[in-house]
């Protein structure tokens, strides 16, 4: 054999041997496999047999819900969904709530993990392991629909690659971590339907890539940071059913792609910012059940396209804005339970609205209410 060919063969043998040492006998690293088995040992799911495939050495291609990076051979994704559309659950005909246990910190040994999805099992409890924040490649953390408790880890801001953070529909408590605005890659944030308290960090607007911020049904207090007005990609902001107080920042009206804003059932005061109602992109606005006062800014026009506009249950006064007649579209409109007074405009959209849209004001009159005297 020629010397150069022999050298090549020897090099190839060394590379293959090294790969075998790292990955074990069949392409799955022993350390990753052990971490997965430790993670699995903290969970109990007996009705579906979802973990029945978690045997043998090849966790990369044969274990349900596990996939590996083809380049490194390391475990990259763990995705276990309790949703009915999951193929295993759909075939079984069983309902949700089939997995019990906790999220073991052993999951943090998968130091190349990019995705952790453990959703809609209803009975998985315990805390979100603080060591989650040590996973430098994590992009998706989706734990919605369980019974997780305790706080969002303080150092969550360390996850510079994180694009999705979803812990909705759990029993998460504590405050929003002050490090959260450091998540420079975050696109989707859902903390809704938990027991989170305290204020929204003042520098929340540093989440410049954030598109959806869903924080409803918590116990969040304090004001809405004016920095939110600097979030150029924010399309959906939901802070409903909290304890938020103070005035609505006028800067919200300048968020260029904001299409849905839900601030209902809080303790907001002051007047409705003119810039908010004159926004060209806003299609859903719910400010109901607050303590807003003053007149409704008369700034609607052909650019106004509202599928839903709810200003009910406030302390608004003055007339119904005449310029609403010039709006391109108004689907649902609710101005009830305020102190509005005067004749209701007669053109569209008022010609298709029911009396409930204007009920319990001081002295509104005209169709669909009784005629003005």
ABEGO torsion letter per residue (X at the ends): XBAAAAAAAAAAAAAAAAAAAAAEAAGBBAAAAAAAAAAAAABBBAAAGAAAABBEABAAAABBGBBBBAAAGBBABBBBBABAABAAAAAAGBBBGABBEBBBAAAAABAABABBBBBGAGABBEBBBAAAAABAABABBBABGBABBEBBBAAAAABAABABBBABGBABBEBBBAAAAABAABABBBABGBABBEBBBAAAAABAABABBBABGBABBEBBBAAAAABAABABBBABGBABBEBBBAAAAABAABABBBABGBABBEBBBAAAAABAABABBBABGBABBEBBBBABBAABBBABBBABGBABBEBBBAAAAABABBBBBBABGBABBEBBBABOAAAABBAAAABGBAABBEOABBBBX
